[in-house]
Amino acid sequence: MELSDSPSDGHIVSDLVRVNGIVTRLTLTLDGRLVWMEAGQRCLWLEKEVLGFSTEGSCIRIRAAIEFDEVGCCVGPGGGGGRRVVRRVLACETLSTESFTLWCQKLRDYLDSLGRPKKLLIFLNPFGGKRSAPKVFEDEVKPLLEDAAIEFDLQETEYQLHAKEIAHTVDLAKYDGIVCVSGDGILVEVINGLLERDDWKAAIKMPLGMIPAGTGNGMVKSLLDSVGQPCKAFYATLAIIRGHKRPLDVATISQEDKKFFSVLMLAWGLIADIDIESEKYRWMGIARLDFYALQRILHLRRYEGRISFVPAPGYEIHGEPASFSAEWAAPSQDHGEEQVDVLCSGYQGPKIKLEELSWRTIDGPFVSIWLHNVPWGSENTMAAPNAKFSDGYIDLIAIQDCPRLSLLSLMTEMDKGGHVKSPHVRYLKVKTLVLEPGPRTDNPAKEGIIDIDGEVLARGKGAYKSDQETLMAYGRLQVTVDQGLATLFSPK
């Protein structure tokens, strides 16, 4: 037997083992490949393909997720289109105790060096979407986590804001990440819970993962689509296991002394009305959105109002020049940085000198105002095709005067982002924005709804369920963006 663990030989460890009853040399290379001979040379990449390993006697079972192309050939890391990923186990029987010990040590050391999570806090929303989250977790998520030997604490949410309450108080030192098996709503709750903690600066660095099991799934769709993967729990779980991370912008919505932290979208007008008012047709499932969108287009509403904003470079042609008004600033921005830290607990939003920025303004009426932080609003709506996860800007999609037939046409383009090319749509990026929503043009006694990440932020008088209490009033809101404040588990 020749056992080698000398890096100078171009590998970490190399030895004879038994694979499928045949003795062959297995080598772990310096660049993280497992190489052996079995009907030709075979290879597994630890970083991209190997999930973890377990032992039984002298046998080491290496568990992997391997990409194959459409004709069944292994494509390896960075393969082309038509890919599918399947789970495989490589059973390697070592020929000595010394070899077994060394292989276990070197495999563990290499996997540990990749920065993968070892223990997760998992929120599962059993009520979201088609109530599929428990089955998705048991059938698709849990087996992969077990293959990767990742421990987890599972917490089912029992009521609205339950995840926020837990995120606000949980001992984060016990975990390497928080995962939401749900739609986008639980992620938003977790973000708000973390940012309301006294230790928010450390808390918001906790990596967050998404498994699609809700109605919208816009965040995880955006993540997986960015690398050409389908929006499925299997791929989302692999991204979490592999531990790659990317920063995420967080928008602070402020009104007087109230704050809400958003990572997906804010809508006022047509999109908000469709999203919220279609709840009366929830029995129709996801089809209710298309059904109610048609109703709203046929009986189109327009709203008085104004938006004032600071455009990103290259978008200064939109709107008219405007001067900053002190009324726009949230109360915390009236204090110095040290004074804010003393007076307030939790994150208070980005510290921006609003009065020093170059403002523009657009007056209504408006059919729709839509702010988006990531490209996809749901699995079938590419709301903002140019949106980036951490560019420090939020994408603004504004519609003012639009004929009904043109509006119907552009709504059918939302599945691929084509609506932003319509001459009736303004599409730009902004650093900060002030929304001043007004009443409907056809009936000044009735106002609208402001939708934030799929939930009602504010309802005006005469709006749908206007008697229900909301976090903010139907009035002036300030939106500011903090670049890369949060962190997401992400496919590489």
Helices and strands as residue ranges (DSSP letters): G 7-9, E 11-19, E 22-29, E 33-37, E 41-45, E 50-56, E 59-68, E 84-94, H 97-112, E 119-124, H 133-136, I 137-141, H 142-147, E 151-156, H 162-169, G 172-174, E 177-182, H 184-195, H 200-203, E 208-212, H 218-225, H 233-242, E 245-255, E 258-262, E 265-269, H 270-277, G 278-284, H 287-298, E 303-311, E 320-322, G 326-328, G 331-334, H 337-343, G 354-356, E 359-363, E 368-372, E 376-378, E 381-382, E 394-399, H 404-411, G 418-421, E 425-440, E 449-452, E 455-459, E 477-489
